[in-house]
Amino acid sequence: MFTGIIEDLGIITNLREENTNLHITVKSSIISELKIDQSVAHNGVCLTVVDVNNDEYTVTAIKETLNKTNLGTLQLNDKVNLERAMKLGDRLDGHIVQGHVDQTGICTNIKEENGSWFFTFQYDASLNNLTIEKGSITVNGTSLTVVNSKKDSFSVAIIPYTYQHTNFNTFKIGTIVNLEFDVLGKYVTKLVAMNS
């Protein structure tokens, strides 16, 4: 389990395909606290550390993960949002994040306003995911509050600290992002659908 509070921006240093798997090597300042078998969220995708070497570590993404997330689009030197799994008893500063991406979305608008930024994302509403005004959403692993909720899109406001310490500062119109919708909202949606 994660909180959506990004700890570090990792840099992709190597991408190696093996059959349908992709081995992703990341350089990060949190390396001294990592060990093999540990879970780390990469742009919101929970992956297991399989190798630690000096200031880099490696994780492996399987074909299904590559198909359902933006990890298959990674290139060398790309920045990824990193968060280690939550420790039992820690504060929940963001919201409950599972590290299981529901679908990808696309950035459709970026607006700077008085030192903050508004990002708008569109997603495929046919997958029955939803947002609500002032509800939680995870974008590339970052816990955020929905500002403007529509049937197939939403906006979030980004403060300067978040902009500088996540990969939001690399987003452009057309950037593909990982979305994890609020877990409580997913259960409510499923229950309503079952009782209709």
Legacy VTK file of the C-alpha trace (Angstrom):
# vtk DataFile Version 3.0
C-alpha trace
ASCII
DATASET POLYDATA
POINTS 196 float
0.000 0.000 0.000
1.117 3.548 -0.787
0.023 7.089 0.066
0.657 8.943 -3.197
3.298 11.181 -1.609
6.269 11.066 -3.993
9.637 10.512 -2.294
12.007 10.928 -5.218
12.285 11.459 -8.945
14.172 8.495 -10.377
16.044 8.582 -13.678
15.765 5.675 -16.119
19.308 4.461 -16.850
18.642 1.184 -18.651
15.737 -0.611 -20.356
16.229 -4.265 -21.275
13.644 -6.471 -22.916
13.570 -10.171 -22.102
10.837 -12.084 -23.931
7.721 -10.002 -23.095
9.178 -8.548 -19.869
10.905 -5.195 -19.505
13.711 -4.801 -16.953
13.825 -1.170 -15.848
16.917 0.215 -14.137
16.496 3.388 -12.116
18.992 5.754 -10.494
17.596 7.180 -7.257
18.608 8.895 -4.048
16.541 6.370 -2.027
18.814 3.490 -3.110
20.449 3.148 0.335
17.053 2.261 1.802
16.114 -0.318 -0.837
16.581 -4.081 -0.815
15.657 -6.932 -3.104
11.966 -8.000 -2.858
10.861 -4.542 -1.709
7.874 -2.866 -3.390
8.340 0.542 -4.994
5.713 2.494 -6.950
6.980 3.806 -10.316
4.591 6.417 -11.736
2.050 4.733 -9.475
2.814 1.151 -10.579
3.853 -1.209 -7.778
6.932 -3.182 -8.892
9.327 -5.451 -7.000
13.022 -4.610 -6.691
14.965 -7.514 -8.260
18.505 -6.093 -8.158
20.384 -3.357 -6.276
23.741 -2.160 -7.587
25.594 0.930 -6.312
23.237 3.902 -6.911
20.821 2.014 -9.193
18.203 -0.696 -8.824
16.192 -2.803 -11.246
12.522 -3.801 -11.384
10.688 -5.953 -13.937
7.393 -5.123 -15.630
5.413 -7.918 -17.292
3.512 -7.602 -20.573
0.132 -6.891 -18.921
1.665 -4.051 -16.885
3.275 -2.602 -20.004
-0.042 -2.791 -21.880
-2.115 -1.129 -19.141
0.266 1.608 -17.962
2.646 4.201 -19.374
5.738 2.171 -18.400
5.970 0.744 -21.918
6.614 4.267 -23.239
9.622 4.899 -20.959
12.879 6.018 -22.543
16.394 6.468 -21.199
16.755 9.542 -18.936
12.993 9.810 -18.370
11.967 10.863 -14.864
9.672 8.576 -12.856
7.833 9.344 -9.628
8.978 6.975 -6.866
7.390 5.992 -3.567
8.325 3.125 -1.267
5.533 1.086 0.290
3.951 2.538 3.411
5.089 1.245 6.815
2.381 0.093 9.201
1.778 2.923 11.674
2.957 5.703 9.329
0.823 8.771 8.743
-1.415 8.602 5.699
-0.504 12.008 4.266
-2.087 11.417 0.848
-4.826 8.815 0.451
-5.014 5.014 0.176
-3.147 4.072 -3.007
-2.787 0.431 -4.027
-0.201 0.813 -6.765
-2.594 -0.870 -9.223
-3.192 1.415 -12.186
-6.802 1.347 -13.419
-6.141 2.904 -16.805
-4.118 5.541 -18.575
-5.246 9.056 -19.353
-3.959 11.815 -21.580
-3.043 15.378 -20.654
-5.316 17.707 -22.632
-4.612 21.098 -21.051
-1.987 22.817 -18.904
-2.658 26.259 -17.484
-0.303 28.241 -15.250
-2.129 30.549 -12.880
-0.527 32.762 -10.217
2.363 30.399 -9.488
0.355 27.177 -9.578
-0.676 24.916 -12.455
-3.953 23.339 -13.538
-3.668 20.090 -15.482
-6.621 18.509 -17.271
-6.709 14.821 -18.155
-9.105 12.824 -20.312
-9.771 9.104 -19.901
-11.952 6.354 -21.369
-15.209 6.559 -19.398
-16.424 3.224 -20.794
-14.209 1.473 -18.208
-16.624 2.764 -15.510
-14.068 4.673 -13.479
-15.174 8.002 -12.077
-14.015 11.062 -10.249
-15.923 13.364 -7.933
-15.354 17.001 -7.069
-12.892 17.268 -4.149
-12.344 13.498 -4.303
-8.959 11.782 -4.537
-7.179 10.677 -7.706
-3.693 9.327 -8.291
-1.853 10.611 -11.379
1.513 8.940 -12.048
1.504 7.869 -8.406
0.841 11.361 -7.037
-2.096 11.763 -4.632
-4.196 14.727 -5.781
-7.584 16.326 -5.246
-9.997 16.564 -8.173
-10.851 20.179 -9.024
-13.197 19.776 -11.968
-14.938 16.434 -12.440
-16.640 15.471 -15.710
-17.787 12.148 -17.175
-14.505 11.449 -18.992
-12.126 14.112 -17.701
-10.963 15.954 -14.611
-8.537 18.669 -13.559
-6.088 18.933 -10.680
-4.262 21.910 -9.193
-0.517 21.545 -8.677
1.376 23.693 -6.185
4.979 24.730 -6.933
6.476 22.121 -4.556
4.640 19.255 -6.264
5.474 20.653 -9.706
9.188 20.764 -8.851
9.406 17.392 -7.039
7.380 15.170 -9.389
7.442 14.520 -13.119
4.509 16.907 -13.624
7.138 19.425 -14.757
7.790 17.206 -17.807
4.136 16.945 -18.909
2.974 18.364 -22.221
-0.329 18.205 -24.065
-0.566 14.572 -25.135
1.480 13.101 -22.272
0.116 9.695 -21.258
-0.287 9.257 -17.496
-1.203 6.400 -15.162
-4.497 6.820 -13.290
-5.558 5.041 -10.134
-9.049 6.038 -9.082
-10.039 6.214 -5.422
-10.430 2.686 -4.030
-13.514 3.593 -1.970
-15.168 5.077 -5.051
-14.449 1.878 -6.989
-16.212 -0.239 -4.341
-19.229 2.092 -4.278
-19.455 2.024 -8.083
-19.344 -1.789 -8.087
-21.991 -2.077 -5.358
-24.338 0.322 -7.153
-23.881 -1.596 -10.427
-24.637 -4.926 -8.667
-27.825 -3.555 -7.102
-29.170 -1.901 -10.272
LINES 1 197
196 0 1 2 3 4 5 6 7 8 9 10 11 12 13 14 15 16 17 18 19 20 21 22 23 24 25 26 27 28 29 30 31 32 33 34 35 36 37 38 39 40 41 42 43 44 45 46 47 48 49 50 51 52 53 54 55 56 57 58 59 60 61 62 63 64 65 66 67 68 69 70 71 72 73 74 75 76 77 78 79 80 81 82 83 84 85 86 87 88 89 90 91 92 93 94 95 96 97 98 99 100 101 102 103 104 105 106 107 108 109 110 111 112 113 114 115 116 117 118 119 120 121 122 123 124 125 126 127 128 129 130 131 132 133 134 135 136 137 138 139 140 141 142 143 144 145 146 147 148 149 150 151 152 153 154 155 156 157 158 159 160 161 162 163 164 165 166 167 168 169 170 171 172 173 174 175 176 177 178 179 180 181 182 183 184 185 186 187 188 189 190 191 192 193 194 195
